[in-house]
């Protein structure tokens, strides 16, 4: 699997389950996922090292510093975010 979309109701424990099984994931769209946490996003560099596109539109529980850290750890990652 190289892309995952329409995960509006993604919870932290389910995010780990999906990411564990998708090491080749390149595109992840999780807009308006209010259950998504910075802890879940912190798994991305380790579990999805090939991630290139991340849509976080409307994800209010994700800080600017978390996005900056992801950008540092995954330098080819393009993050789309609007609060």
Phi, psi and omega in degrees: 000131179247351180214148179220126181227167176060053178249050186301331185249035182288125177253159184307314182291325179285329177299316179299317180299319180289312183296325178301329185263002186229061182294342180266006183303130180244336182229128179225117178246116180228050183294144176057032177271091184289342178275348181291134182240167176294333176297314178298315180294331178295343178281341187303311182302323181282314187270337183227064185295345180264006182299130182240338182222129181225122179255115180243023180308128175076008179274096188285344183268014182245122183274163176299321181294326176295316179296319178298318179296317177300318179297326178288318183282332178235080188298339179269004183280130172255122182251129175254124181211137172213132179268000000 
